[in-house]
Amino acid sequence: MTVRHFTAWLVNDPSALDQPCMDIAILEDELIAGDPEDDGSWGTDSSKPTAFYAVTKVDARDGDAQDGIDEAEDLMSAAGWRTVGNWDTVDNAYIVTVERDDN
């Protein structure tokens, strides 16, 4: 069985966006270390197409991060995705592991 792993990226850095609002992208990951049960063993596979993308209504410069997360979760849920674990902060985004509800 092939294990698939996806990460949602809620970008909140205006310099990394094409519009003024935060956007959410779900990207498939590749196993870069030995344990597929460890989220830290995965890294973004840039050769794969984006699995999901949407723009929130939350301003990246002045908007509240929790509002962005809440809206991103609603948008992902409507498309059949759900978060697995907690959101983490990286340099220009918030990230979380996600799964398709139909998996």
N, C-alpha and C positions, 0 to 999 in steps of 0.2 A: 504494500500500500504506500502510495506517495503522500508524504506529509506536506501540506501547503500551509504557509504562515503569511499573514498580512499585517501591515502596520498602517494605522491612520495618522496622517500628518495634518494638524490644524495650524496653518502658517499664520503667524501674527506679526511678522516683521514687514513693515511697509516696503522696505527695499527689496524684499523677495517676492513681492506680489505684483500682478498686472492690473490690479484694481484697488480701491481704497479699503475694501472689506476683507476680513479673514476668509481663507478658503480651506476646504478639507479635501484631501486626496488620500485614497487608499492604494497602497503599493504592495505588490507581492515581494516577499523576502526570499533570500537564499540562505541555506545552512552554511555558516562559515566556521563553525566549531563542532565539537562532537555530540552534544546532547540536544536533540530536537525539542525536549521538554523545557529547556532553559531559554527564555526569551533573549537572553544575552548571546546566544549562539547563532542568532540570525542577523543578517544585514540586508539592506534594500538591494533588490536585483534590478538595476536600471535598464536591463535589456527587456524587461517585461512591460507590457502596456499598463497604464493606470487602470485599476479595477473599478474605481469610483471617483468622481470629482464633483464638487459643488461649491458655490460661493455663498457664504453666510451674509446676513444683513448687519453684522457687528463690525464696526469700524476698527481697523487694525491699529490705528494710532491712539484713539481715545476710548475704544470700547472695553468693556469688562471681559476679562479672560473667561470667567465662569459662564457668562452669557454666550460667548463663542463656543465653549465646550457643550453647553446645553443644546444650542441650535445644531451644532455638528452631529450630536448624538441623535437628534430628531431626524435630520436629513439622512443619516446613515441607516437608521431604523426603517424609515420609509422605503429604502432601497434593499432591505433585507440583511443589513449588517448589524452586529452588536459588539459592544466593547467587551474585552476579556481582561480584567485587571484594572489598574489605575493609570490615569494620565501622568506622564512624566514631562518635565520641561527640558528642552534642548535650546541651542542658541537662537533659533528663529521660529520655533514652533512648539506645540505640545504634541506628544505622541502617545499612542496606546495600541496594544495588540487588539485586533478585531477578527471576528469570524462571520461567515455567512450563516444566516439562520437555517438555510436548507442543507447545511453540511451535517 
